[in-house]
Amino acid sequence: VDILADAMSKLGFGIGAEYANNSGTSRVYSLFGNSPSLTASQNYNGKLGGGNLSFDGLFLRNNYAFAPETTTTSLRANYAEGGFNLSGYRTGTSTSGFSSVAESVSLRDRRTWGVGSSRRDQRTRGGRGLITDINLTWNRSQSRGVSSAVESERMDLRFLAQQNLGAVDAELLYERSIPISESRNFNNNRDRTPILSFKSDGDRLGWFPASTGLRFDIQGSLGEWRDPVRQRPISRFFLDSGISGSRRVGALSTSYQTRLQQGIYSDDTAQYVLRSDIRSSYQFGTQSSLNLTYRYLKPVGFTPIQADRTGRADSLSLDASYQIDPRTSLGVQTGYDFYSGFRGVTPWQQVGIRAEYLAPPGLTARLFIDYDTFSSVWNQGRLDAIIQQGDLRLTLGTRYDARRSVWGGVNAIVEGFRAGQITAAALFDYNGYTKQLDSQQWQLIYDLHCAEMVFEFSDSRVGFRSGRQVGLFLRIKALPGGSPFGQGTRGQSLIGLGG
């Protein structure tokens, strides 16, 4: 058992305890002062019978760092044994004028009937073996305010059965959401009650053997979906087939994929979709290449099913990189949208230019600028650099806003400066829009052989818990320990280049 004690000028006196073993950890911590708080947590992971049980619990009351003047609870549990899984969670939040609760219990059972527990095993033994997957989930959410209350409760059911028939895979899916409480915004658009589908590929059917280099797959399904507009069931027949392959000739490599999807619906509507993706790459030199990608997507007709709706695309993208020497490289990327040009919109996509110079450990620099073709202006530029001389290291990140002609952000970190027994580090985060330092941190470490004295100063002018902090620590080197240097008031990293 570890005992923790703190004495803080503003928060008061704090005491806590921590106990850990092979199965989990228990923690409790309380603050006594003008704003008392309590934090308790428990996690467990161990064997129970023939399965495994895991549990996580958290209780926060008036936690000054995460949720002041708020009580938060969180409970999660899971038990798994073979294909059986039982899990649940409950989270709650309570303040002076608002409270919310979310609960869920899920039961899942996955079994294989007959021989083989995998598709490969089923295929080698003649396709016998049925896989079933049942999932039941109960969900409840409730929120209460001063003058309002909202509650929702539903049961989700999902049943999946899969059977390998040798050349074809058969699948039966039933999925439904059942409302338990009255809800104005209840959404059951994902209901599929049921869907029977068959899928296979050219190799298994004997149409396109694997030796040809072509890969063909086909899937057909018939089932009942949900019309999200009319809120009624609708029958759907869907056929999806595709051909893909790749080829390499010398330094040129090409891969392609083409699909045809056809949907027919019981409300006398139909839609087919054509999809094509072609990628070509030409390699010249060890690190230089020219890459082209063409994408085509066109739906024809109408579909009442939300999952079948898609956009339209007809575009070509380019990415080229050139290695000038082992240390220096240049690159450019852009695209051309044929569909936008047809509609009278600027077809050229944004142009990005990048440069990289790598000469570690002395200097590493990366530059990126982009041009907005829609507005015909330079958008922004970014320069990241690392300069190192011995133990002294400067990490610099800058971001230039070309639209406003202002340096949007400058981030600099200096580390490894030594003077006798003293090591110094500093961090600066400059905001060019407000013309001020959003954050600055200083650190001085005095070496005491087996220990070290650490002085830290931080000044954060924006964000959560902004203000100044001064700390003095005596740290034993043999013991594990961290440092808040380089972190914000929420624990986020401030060593992000470019502001």
Secondary structure, 3 states (H helix, E strand, C coil): CEEEEEEECCCEEEEEEEEECCCEEEEEEEEECCCCEEEEEEEEEEEECCEEEEEEEEEEEEECCCEEEEEEEEEEEEEEECCEEEEEEEEEEECCCCEEEEEEEEEEEEEEECCCCCHHHHHHCCCCCEEEEEEEEEEEEEEECCCCEEEEEEEEEEEEEEEECCCCEEEEEEEEEEECCCCCCCCCCCCEEEEEEEEEEHHHHCCCCHHHCEEEEEEEEEEEEEECCCCEEEEEEEEEEEEEEEEEECCEEEEEEEEEEEEEECCCCEEEEEEEEEEEEEECCCCCEEEEEEEEEEEEECCCCHHHCCCCEEEEEEEEEEECCCCEEEEEEEEEEHHHHHCCCCCECCEEEEEEEEECCCEEEEEEEEEECCCCEEEEEEEEEEEEECCEEEEEEEEEECCCCEEEEEEEEEEEEEECCEEEEEEEEEECCCCEEEEEEEEEEEECCCEEEEEEEEEECCCCCCEEEEEEEEEECCCCCCCCCCECCCCCECCCCCC
